[in-house]
């Protein structure tokens, strides 16, 4: 029977008003991967004013390492949104 290992890519975006102008908006995006088997966390990036392609790069990074996306879920907390992408790959013997 096939055994699996799992990891979670957590992508957080936050919007907040700038101190200098109430109309200016600062967007912050960050991502980290939590490897469930080893309980290790790896920070992938942290951007202010994200370009929009960083999450695609993070998913591609994991795919290149053999991880398969199996589920994603987003939750909103005021001005913060956290999306969790769940991945699996065959466990090496």
C-alpha positions as CSV (number, residue, x, y, z in Angstrom):
1,X,0.0,0.0,0.0
2,X,1.3,3.4,-1.0
3,X,2.3,5.7,1.9
4,X,2.4,9.5,1.6
5,X,4.1,12.5,3.2
6,X,2.4,15.8,3.4
7,X,3.2,19.5,3.5
8,X,1.1,22.7,3.7
9,X,2.0,25.9,1.8
10,X,0.5,28.8,3.7
11,X,0.0,32.0,1.8
12,X,-0.9,35.1,3.7
13,X,-1.9,38.5,2.2
14,X,-2.6,41.5,4.2
15,X,-3.9,44.9,3.3
16,X,-3.4,47.9,5.5
17,X,-3.6,51.7,5.2
18,X,-0.4,53.6,5.0
19,X,0.4,56.0,7.8
20,X,1.2,58.8,5.3
21,X,-2.1,58.6,3.4
22,X,-5.4,57.1,4.3
23,X,-6.0,56.3,0.6
24,X,-2.7,54.5,0.0
25,X,-2.9,50.7,0.5
26,X,0.1,48.5,1.4
27,X,-0.2,44.8,0.4
28,X,2.0,42.3,2.0
29,X,2.3,38.7,0.9
30,X,4.3,35.9,2.5
31,X,4.4,32.1,2.2
32,X,5.9,29.3,4.2
33,X,5.9,25.5,3.8
34,X,5.3,23.3,6.8
35,X,6.5,19.7,6.3
36,X,4.3,17.5,8.4
37,X,6.6,14.5,8.7
38,X,9.6,16.4,10.0
39,X,7.8,19.3,11.6
40,X,10.1,21.6,9.7
41,X,9.0,25.0,8.4
42,X,10.7,26.8,5.5
43,X,10.0,30.4,4.6
44,X,9.7,30.8,0.8
45,X,9.2,34.5,0.4
46,X,7.9,37.8,1.9
47,X,7.0,40.6,-0.4
48,X,5.6,44.1,0.0
49,X,3.5,45.1,-3.0
50,X,3.5,41.5,-4.4
51,X,3.7,41.1,-8.1
52,X,1.0,38.5,-8.2
53,X,3.1,35.6,-9.6
54,X,4.9,34.6,-6.4
55,X,2.3,32.0,-5.4
56,X,2.6,30.4,-8.8
57,X,6.3,30.2,-8.3
58,X,5.9,28.7,-4.8
59,X,3.5,26.0,-6.2
60,X,5.9,25.3,-9.1
61,X,8.8,25.0,-6.6
62,X,7.0,22.3,-4.7
63,X,5.8,20.6,-7.9
64,X,9.4,20.4,-9.1
65,X,10.2,18.6,-5.9
66,X,7.6,15.9,-6.5
67,X,4.7,17.4,-4.4
68,X,1.2,17.1,-5.8
69,X,-1.5,19.7,-4.9
70,X,-4.5,18.0,-3.4
71,X,-6.6,20.7,-1.7
72,X,-6.7,24.5,-1.0
73,X,-8.7,26.5,1.4
74,X,-8.9,30.3,2.1
75,X,-10.0,32.0,5.3
76,X,-10.5,35.8,5.8
77,X,-9.8,37.6,9.0
78,X,-10.6,41.2,8.5
79,X,-7.9,42.6,6.2
80,X,-5.9,39.4,6.2
81,X,-6.5,36.3,4.0
82,X,-4.7,33.0,4.6
83,X,-4.8,30.4,1.9
84,X,-3.5,26.9,2.7
85,X,-2.5,24.6,-0.1
86,X,-2.2,20.9,0.9
87,X,0.3,18.8,-1.0
88,X,1.3,15.1,-0.9
89,X,4.0,13.0,-2.4
90,X,4.9,9.3,-2.2
91,X,6.9,8.5,0.9
92,X,10.4,7.3,0.1
93,X,11.2,3.8,1.6
